[in-house]
Amino acid sequence: MYKTGERPGKGTYICTTCGQIVRLDDSTDTLPPCPKCTETTYRKG
């Protein structure tokens, strides 16, 4: 599980609540709150 504010690295992350996909393109990118439902937990896609 990954949370908003973490820098888990490049890749695709899926909101554990609604399934929205967030893509991080750089290892320094920070996970945002889900753009669809504003939840804060993700799993690796």
N, C-alpha and C positions, 0 to 999 in steps of 0.2 A: 504494500500500500504506500502511496505517495500522497503528500499533502500540499496544499497551496503554500507557496513561499519556498518550497524546496527546489534544489537544482539537481534533478536526477539524471541529467544528461540528454543528449539527442535522442529523439524517438517519438513514438506515438503513445499517448496516454488517454485512457478512457475513463470518463466520470463513472464512479460506482453507483450513482443514483439514477442518472438518466441516459447514460451511454454516449454522451457527446464526446467526440474525439478532439483532442488538443494535440497539436504537433509542435515539438520543440526542435528548432533547427540548429541550435548552438549549445555547447556544453555549459555556457554561462546563463542560459535562459532560465527564468524562474516560472514555476507552474502558477498560473493565475487561478482565481476562482472560476468555476465552470461558467462559460459564457451563456449557457442555456438556462441552467437552474440555480446558479451561484453556490452550489455545494463545493466542498473543499477536499474531497478524497478521490484519488485516481488509482487505476491499476495499469500496468504496462500493457500496451497493445501489441 
